[in-house]
């Protein structure tokens, strides 16, 4: 289902949003880099918290943008991406609160979204 969502996203977004997608890709890449450092175990507590809060803030921005009626994506696609975003936020919180230690899932979903932009 997620792959279809990403393909639908790619087909709907037009060239006028090219620069915005580039910024989104850069922001996601930075988050992925931070998450990969966590996965490798190369971090202190402050880096852990900052990295997870970065990913959480980024997805909160995406969710807010997708929630606006002016967003040009179809309602179903917006709802699907919002659902993914809510999962990312919850998972980042679980990692930060040490209720999970599986960073790989966050890395993979962020890569999928970035690569679909």
Order of alpha helices (4+ residues) and beta strands (2+ residues): alpha-alpha-alpha-alpha-alpha
